[in-house]
Amino acid sequence: MSWTLTTSGAAIFKAGADANTEATISGSMAIWSDAAEGRIVSETGVDWVGSYTNVNSEVKKLLSDVASSLIAKNIIAYDISGYSRVAEAQTMISMQDDIARDGIRILKELKNNELESI
């Protein structure tokens, strides 16, 4: 299941230049990817991972945006000491949380029969 909806590079990019490199090269990344994909599938009630090849390319971009934001939150929270201030890390986590929450809301509103036309 790991890395169906997004790439590790997208998640690392969103975590920012001050992200802990140990977090970005550890086995945790695959665990976080699986967790993000599971959360998206569970919250939306659609098996995006299993049906990924049939998903419209624009919806795939949204799925990547949501999944990479969920993973980035974990990367940032893994070790915030690299960020210039705790508030910087908290702001970045909040921003990624907003992206993920909005994206999941949009995905919930999609119906399977609308995927082809979006």
JOKA-V134424 format. One line per field, one symbol per residue. phi: phi as a letter, one per 20 degrees, with the letter a starting at -180 (. if undefined). psi: psi as a letter, one per 40 degrees, with the letter a starting at -180 (. if undefined). burial: b if it has 24 or more other ideal C-beta (glycine too) atoms within 12 Angstrom, else e. A space follows every 10 residues. Layout:
phi->???
psi->???
burial->???
This chain:
phi->.gmeebdfff ffgffnfeff fffedeffgf fffgffffff fffemcefff dgfeegfffg ffgfffffff fggffffgae ffefbgffff ffffffffff ffffgfffff dgfeffee
psi->dhfdeaiddd ddddeideih dddeeieddd dddddddddd dddeehgddd eddehidddd dddddddddd ddddddddhe eeididdddd dddddddddd ddddddddei ideedde.
burial->eebbbbebeb bbebbbeebb eebbeeeebe ebbbbbbebb beebebebbe ebeebeeebb ebbbbbbbbb bbbbbbbbeb ebbeeeeebe ebbeebeebb eebbebbeeb eeeebeee
